[in-house]
Amino acid sequence: MPQAKPTVLILGGYGVFGKKLSTILAQGPYKVIVAGRSKEKAEAFLTPIKRKFPQANVVAMAMDWHREDFAELLKQSQANILIHTAGPFQGQDYKVAKTCIELNIHYLDLSDGREFVTHIHELDDKAKAKGVMVISGASSVPGVSSAVVDHYAKKFGILREIHFGIAPANKIERGEAVLKAILGYTGKPFQRLEDGKWKTVYGWQDIHRQYFGDNVGLRWQANCDVPDLVLLPEKYPMLKTVAFYAGLEVSFLHLAMWAMSWLSRYKIIKNWANFSKLIHAMSRWFKNAGSDKGGMYVKLQGSSQRYQPLEITWLLVAEQGHGPYIPIIPCLILLEKLAKGFIAPGARSCFAEFNLEEFEEAIKLWSMYTTVEEKET
């Protein structure tokens, strides 16, 4: 790193995920710039942090990546690393990443947008020429999910199917940007690999119940569009099926979203994302329902090295409302690897950029645990 104490700018630094990153990094060997559209909101967020951690080197900055002065403000910040948490990323261009490359600033983002993450490699030549790291999708997907698959895929002679999903707790803070991203593909068609063919499915349909262990129980799941639906078949060409799901803990809310998906599928409602502010406000009516426990699972199916049917299910459970820390853990891991010089320059998705052991070591800071079940017949 160019400085002994690197400067990390968190774009969207007082949002749901940004403020968790800011709080953690403020305790470490970094100068942290909490950037967002409102300097007043950033300063209000930082007040208790400065009180709790008097030695923290944290400052607030007004910055909007949509504005023409973004590049100049970013240059003035003298940041070495930018972490982009200002979603939704669906429909965003690469203005932030391109500006970082031009200014020799390393770049990470928490995107789960399929097109955004899978096309970030288009910036690879420019990033390498500048010696800059540009990694997209340093989040639950594809960051964590790919680390799990990369770890257990070695046990298969033939890996045929991957099914995975998340089930967040209801009693957690939810940002409007995350909700807007989900609403944007609710009832909308997208392609995924099924039985060896690319098939059109619809967001928030194909609802079913998935078991997340005794501590979490059965949770509703439905179709979601994520980068892994493209990245996994590219990495493992023998795959026949890749499906990702997500769901809401409170049955009424999940089934309401399912009903909304049909209105969008039949073009009665063009895009539910246009109603994100209203729906986000309404979701607060149910904030005391459900629990503070959530989970994530990854199931791999195929044949073992001994040509016997093999199924491996990895399960992550988060308690005490700690689930929202999962999407930021990949950034924390990558920042540490970057500081040690373990990450090559270039632009790419966060696909197996860290290993499962590193992730499972990191989650020890929170109320989380993992289990693994292997079935070979």
C-alpha positions as CSV (number, residue, x, y, z in Angstrom):
1,M,0.0,0.0,0.0
2,P,1.2,3.5,-0.7
3,Q,0.8,4.6,2.9
4,A,1.5,3.0,6.3
5,K,-2.1,3.8,7.2
6,P,-4.3,3.4,4.1
7,T,-7.2,5.7,3.5
8,V,-10.5,3.8,2.8
9,L,-13.4,5.7,1.3
10,I,-16.8,4.0,1.8
11,L,-19.3,5.2,-0.7
12,G,-22.7,5.0,0.9
13,G,-20.9,4.9,4.2
14,Y,-23.9,5.5,6.4
15,G,-26.2,3.0,4.6
16,V,-27.1,-0.4,6.1
17,F,-23.9,-2.2,5.0
18,G,-21.7,0.9,4.7
19,K,-22.1,1.8,8.4
20,K,-21.2,-1.7,9.5
21,L,-18.0,-1.5,7.4
22,S,-17.2,2.0,8.6
23,T,-17.6,1.0,12.3
24,I,-15.3,-2.0,11.9
25,L,-12.6,-0.3,9.9
26,A,-12.6,2.7,12.2
27,Q,-11.1,0.3,14.9
28,G,-8.3,-0.9,12.6
29,P,-5.2,0.6,10.9
30,Y,-7.2,2.8,8.5
31,K,-8.2,6.3,7.9
32,V,-11.9,6.0,7.1
33,I,-13.9,8.4,5.0
34,V,-17.6,8.0,5.3
35,A,-19.0,9.4,2.1
36,G,-22.6,10.0,1.0
37,R,-24.9,12.5,-0.5
38,S,-25.5,14.2,2.9
39,K,-22.4,15.3,5.0
40,E,-24.8,16.0,7.9
41,K,-26.1,12.4,7.9
42,A,-22.5,11.1,7.7
43,E,-21.4,13.3,10.6
44,A,-24.4,12.3,12.7
45,F,-23.5,8.6,12.1
46,L,-19.9,9.2,13.1
47,T,-20.6,11.0,16.4
48,P,-21.1,7.9,18.5
49,I,-18.2,6.1,16.8
50,K,-15.8,8.9,17.7
51,R,-17.2,8.8,21.2
52,K,-16.7,5.1,21.5
53,F,-13.4,4.9,19.7
54,P,-11.5,8.1,20.5
55,Q,-8.5,7.0,18.5
56,A,-10.5,6.4,15.4
57,N,-9.4,8.4,12.3
58,V,-12.8,8.9,10.7
59,V,-14.1,11.8,8.7
60,A,-17.4,12.6,6.9
61,M,-17.5,13.8,3.3
62,A,-20.3,14.8,0.9
63,M,-20.0,12.8,-2.3
64,D,-22.5,11.8,-5.0
65,W,-21.1,9.5,-7.7
66,H,-23.9,10.7,-10.1
67,R,-22.6,14.3,-10.1
68,E,-20.0,15.8,-12.4
69,D,-17.7,16.7,-9.5
70,F,-17.3,13.1,-8.3
71,A,-13.9,12.6,-9.8
72,E,-12.5,15.8,-8.4
73,L,-13.9,15.1,-4.9
74,L,-12.5,11.6,-5.0
75,K,-9.1,12.9,-6.0
76,Q,-9.2,15.4,-3.1
77,S,-10.0,12.7,-0.7
78,Q,-6.6,11.1,-1.3
79,A,-8.2,7.7,-0.8
80,N,-6.2,4.5,-1.6
81,I,-9.2,2.2,-1.6
82,L,-12.8,2.8,-2.4
83,I,-15.6,0.5,-1.3
84,H,-18.8,1.0,-3.2
85,T,-21.9,0.1,-1.2
86,A,-24.3,2.6,-2.8
87,G,-26.7,0.3,-4.5
88,P,-28.8,-0.9,-6.1
89,F,-26.2,-2.0,-8.7
90,Q,-28.8,-3.3,-11.2
91,G,-28.7,-0.8,-14.1
92,Q,-25.6,1.1,-12.8
93,D,-22.7,1.8,-15.2
94,Y,-19.0,1.6,-14.2
95,K,-18.4,5.3,-13.6
96,V,-17.2,4.7,-10.1
97,A,-14.8,1.9,-11.0
98,K,-13.5,3.7,-14.0
99,T,-12.8,6.8,-12.0
100,C,-10.9,4.8,-9.4
101,I,-8.7,3.2,-12.1
102,E,-7.9,6.7,-13.5
103,L,-6.9,7.9,-10.1
104,N,-5.0,4.8,-9.1
105,I,-7.4,3.8,-6.4
106,H,-8.2,0.2,-5.6
107,Y,-11.9,-0.6,-5.9
108,L,-14.3,-3.1,-4.2
109,D,-18.1,-3.3,-4.3
110,L,-20.9,-5.2,-2.7
111,S,-22.8,-5.7,-5.9
112,D,-25.1,-8.7,-6.5
113,G,-26.2,-7.4,-9.9
114,R,-25.9,-10.1,-12.5
115,E,-24.8,-7.9,-15.4
116,F,-22.8,-5.5,-13.3
117,V,-20.6,-8.2,-11.7
118,T,-20.2,-10.5,-14.8
119,H,-19.1,-7.7,-17.1
120,I,-16.6,-6.0,-14.7
121,H,-13.8,-7.9,-16.5
122,E,-14.2,-5.4,-19.4
123,L,-12.1,-3.0,-17.3
124,D,-9.3,-5.6,-16.8
125,D,-6.8,-4.2,-19.3
126,K,-7.1,-0.7,-17.9
127,A,-6.9,-1.9,-14.3
128,K,-3.8,-4.0,-15.0
129,A,-2.1,-1.1,-16.8
130,K,-2.6,1.1,-13.7
131,G,-1.7,-1.7,-11.3
132,V,-5.1,-1.3,-9.6
133,M,-7.3,-4.0,-8.1
134,V,-11.0,-3.9,-9.2
135,I,-13.2,-6.6,-7.7
136,S,-17.0,-6.6,-8.0
137,G,-19.4,-8.8,-6.0
138,A,-17.4,-8.9,-2.7
139,S,-20.5,-9.9,-0.9
140,S,-22.6,-12.9,-0.1
141,V,-22.9,-13.7,-3.8
142,P,-20.7,-14.4,-5.5
143,G,-18.0,-13.8,-2.8
144,V,-19.1,-16.3,-0.1
145,S,-21.0,-18.6,-2.4
146,S,-18.1,-19.2,-4.8
147,A,-15.7,-19.8,-1.9
148,V,-18.0,-22.6,-0.6
149,V,-18.4,-24.2,-4.1
150,D,-14.7,-23.9,-4.8
151,H,-13.9,-25.7,-1.6
152,Y,-16.3,-28.6,-2.0
153,A,-16.2,-29.1,-5.8
154,K,-12.9,-30.9,-5.4
155,K,-14.7,-33.8,-3.8
156,F,-16.7,-34.4,-6.9
157,G,-15.7,-36.4,-10.0
158,I,-18.7,-34.9,-11.7
159,L,-20.5,-31.8,-10.3
160,R,-24.0,-31.7,-11.8
161,E,-26.1,-29.4,-9.7
162,I,-25.8,-26.5,-7.4
163,H,-28.8,-25.1,-5.4
164,F,-28.2,-22.3,-2.9
165,G,-30.1,-19.6,-1.1
166,I,-30.4,-17.1,1.7
167,A,-33.0,-16.6,4.4
168,P,-32.5,-13.4,6.3
169,A,-34.0,-12.8,9.7
170,N,-36.9,-10.4,9.8
171,K,-35.6,-8.5,12.8
172,I,-32.8,-6.9,11.0
173,E,-32.4,-3.5,9.4
174,R,-33.2,-3.5,5.7
175,G,-32.1,-0.7,3.4
176,E,-34.2,0.6,0.6
177,A,-31.5,0.0,-2.0
178,V,-31.5,-3.8,-1.3
179,L,-35.3,-3.9,-1.4
180,K,-35.3,-1.9,-4.7
181,A,-32.9,-4.3,-6.3
182,I,-35.2,-7.3,-5.4
183,L,-38.3,-5.5,-6.5
184,G,-36.6,-4.7,-9.8
185,Y,-36.6,-8.3,-10.9
186,T,-39.8,-9.4,-9.1
187,G,-41.9,-11.1,-11.7
188,K,-39.3,-10.3,-14.4
189,P,-37.8,-13.1,-16.6
190,F,-34.2,-14.2,-16.5
191,Q,-32.2,-17.1,-17.6
192,R,-30.7,-19.9,-15.6
193,L,-29.3,-23.3,-16.3
194,E,-31.7,-26.2,-15.7
195,D,-31.1,-29.8,-16.8
196,G,-28.4,-28.7,-19.2
197,K,-30.5,-26.0,-21.0
198,W,-30.9,-22.3,-20.4
199,K,-34.4,-21.8,-19.2
200,T,-36.5,-18.7,-18.6
201,V,-37.7,-18.3,-15.0
202,Y,-39.3,-15.4,-13.2
203,G,-38.2,-13.5,-10.2
204,W,-39.8,-14.4,-6.8
205,Q,-41.7,-17.4,-8.3
206,D,-41.2,-21.1,-7.9
207,I,-41.8,-20.7,-4.2
208,H,-41.0,-23.6,-1.9
209,R,-39.8,-24.3,1.7
210,Q,-36.2,-24.9,2.5
211,Y,-34.8,-26.4,5.7
212,F,-32.1,-24.3,7.3
213,G,-31.3,-26.5,10.2
214,D,-33.1,-26.9,13.6
215,N,-32.1,-23.5,14.8
216,V,-33.7,-21.7,11.9
217,G,-36.2,-24.2,10.6
218,L,-38.2,-24.1,7.4
219,R,-38.1,-20.9,5.4
220,W,-39.8,-19.7,2.2
221,Q,-37.7,-19.4,-0.9
222,A,-38.2,-18.0,-4.4
223,N,-36.3,-17.4,-7.6
224,C,-33.6,-14.6,-7.5
225,D,-31.3,-13.4,-10.2
226,V,-27.6,-13.3,-9.2
227,P,-24.2,-13.3,-10.9
228,D,-23.5,-16.9,-9.9
229,L,-26.1,-18.1,-12.4
230,V,-23.5,-17.1,-15.1
231,L,-20.2,-17.5,-13.2
232,L,-20.7,-21.0,-11.9
233,P,-21.5,-22.7,-15.3
234,E,-18.5,-20.9,-16.8
235,K,-16.2,-22.3,-14.1
236,Y,-17.7,-25.7,-14.0
237,P,-18.8,-26.6,-17.5
238,M,-20.2,-30.0,-16.5
239,L,-22.9,-28.4,-14.4
240,K,-26.5,-29.2,-15.6
241,T,-28.4,-27.0,-13.1
242,V,-27.6,-23.8,-11.1
243,A,-30.4,-22.2,-9.1
244,F,-30.4,-19.4,-6.4
245,Y,-33.2,-18.5,-4.1
246,A,-34.0,-16.0,-1.4
247,G,-37.0,-15.5,0.9
248,L,-38.7,-13.5,3.7
249,E,-39.1,-15.0,7.1
250,V,-42.6,-13.8,7.7
251,S,-44.9,-15.9,5.5
252,F,-47.4,-13.2,4.8
253,L,-44.7,-10.9,3.4
254,H,-43.1,-13.7,1.3
255,L,-46.5,-14.7,-0.2
256,A,-47.3,-11.0,-0.8
257,M,-44.1,-10.7,-2.9
258,W,-45.1,-13.9,-4.7
259,A,-48.5,-12.4,-5.6
260,M,-46.8,-9.2,-6.7
261,S,-44.5,-11.2,-9.0
262,W,-47.6,-12.3,-11.0
263,L,-48.8,-8.8,-11.4
264,S,-45.5,-7.9,-12.9
265,R,-45.2,-11.0,-15.0
266,Y,-48.5,-10.2,-16.6
267,K,-47.5,-6.6,-17.0
268,I,-50.2,-5.2,-14.8
269,I,-47.4,-3.5,-12.8
270,K,-44.4,-2.5,-15.0
271,N,-41.8,-2.4,-12.3
272,W,-42.2,-2.8,-8.6
273,A,-39.0,-0.9,-8.0
274,N,-40.9,2.3,-8.6
275,F,-42.7,1.7,-5.4
276,S,-39.7,0.9,-3.3
277,K,-40.0,3.9,-0.9
278,L,-43.6,3.0,-0.1
279,I,-43.0,-0.7,0.3
280,H,-39.9,-0.1,2.4
281,A,-42.0,2.1,4.7
282,M,-44.8,-0.5,4.9
283,S,-42.2,-3.2,5.8
284,R,-41.6,-1.4,9.1
285,W,-45.1,-2.4,10.2
286,F,-43.8,-6.0,10.6
287,K,-40.4,-5.2,12.2
288,N,-41.2,-7.0,15.4
289,A,-42.4,-10.2,13.7
290,G,-40.2,-13.2,13.1
291,S,-36.8,-13.7,14.7
292,D,-33.2,-12.5,14.7
293,K,-31.9,-15.7,13.1
294,G,-31.1,-16.2,9.4
295,G,-29.2,-18.5,7.2
296,M,-27.5,-19.4,3.9
297,Y,-27.2,-22.8,2.3
298,V,-25.2,-24.2,-0.6
299,K,-26.1,-27.7,-1.9
300,L,-23.8,-29.5,-4.4
301,Q,-24.9,-32.7,-6.1
302,G,-23.2,-35.1,-8.5
303,S,-20.8,-38.1,-8.4
304,S,-17.9,-38.6,-6.1
305,Q,-14.4,-39.5,-7.2
306,R,-15.5,-43.1,-6.7
307,Y,-18.4,-42.5,-9.1
308,Q,-21.0,-42.8,-6.4
309,P,-23.9,-40.3,-5.9
310,L,-22.7,-37.5,-3.7
311,E,-24.5,-34.6,-2.0
312,I,-22.9,-32.0,0.1
313,T,-24.9,-29.3,1.9
314,W,-23.1,-26.4,3.6
315,L,-25.2,-24.3,6.0
316,L,-24.4,-21.0,7.6
317,V,-26.6,-19.8,10.5
318,A,-26.4,-16.2,11.9
319,E,-28.0,-15.4,15.2
320,Q,-28.6,-12.2,17.3
321,G,-29.3,-10.2,14.1
322,H,-25.8,-10.6,12.8
323,G,-26.8,-11.8,9.4
324,P,-26.2,-8.4,7.7
325,Y,-22.5,-8.7,8.5
326,I,-22.2,-11.6,6.1
327,P,-22.2,-9.4,2.9
328,I,-19.3,-7.2,4.3
329,I,-17.0,-10.0,5.4
330,P,-15.6,-10.5,1.9
331,C,-14.5,-6.9,1.8
332,L,-12.8,-7.2,5.2
333,I,-10.9,-10.3,4.0
334,L,-9.9,-8.7,0.8
335,L,-8.7,-5.5,2.5
336,E,-6.4,-7.6,4.7
337,K,-5.1,-9.6,1.7
338,L,-4.5,-6.4,-0.3
339,A,-2.5,-4.9,2.5
340,K,-0.3,-8.0,2.5
341,G,0.2,-7.8,-1.3
342,F,-1.7,-11.1,-1.9
343,I,-4.1,-9.7,-4.5
344,A,-3.1,-9.2,-8.2
345,P,-4.2,-6.1,-10.1
346,G,-6.9,-6.4,-12.7
347,A,-10.7,-6.2,-12.9
348,R,-12.8,-9.3,-12.1
349,S,-15.7,-10.7,-10.2
350,C,-15.1,-11.8,-6.6
351,F,-15.1,-15.5,-7.6
352,A,-13.0,-17.6,-5.2
353,E,-10.9,-14.6,-4.3
354,F,-10.6,-16.0,-0.8
355,N,-11.0,-19.5,0.6
356,L,-13.6,-21.0,2.8
357,E,-11.2,-21.3,5.7
358,E,-10.6,-17.5,5.7
359,F,-14.3,-16.9,5.7
360,E,-15.1,-19.3,8.5
361,E,-12.3,-17.8,10.6
362,A,-13.7,-14.3,10.0
363,I,-17.3,-15.1,11.2
364,K,-16.0,-16.0,14.6
365,L,-16.3,-12.3,15.4
366,W,-20.0,-12.6,15.3
367,S,-22.8,-15.1,16.4
368,M,-22.5,-17.3,13.4
369,Y,-21.6,-21.0,12.8
370,T,-21.5,-23.4,9.9
371,T,-22.4,-27.1,9.5
372,V,-21.7,-29.5,6.7
373,E,-23.6,-32.7,5.7
374,E,-22.1,-35.2,3.2
375,K,-24.2,-38.1,1.8
376,E,-22.5,-40.7,-0.4
377,T,-24.5,-43.8,-1.4
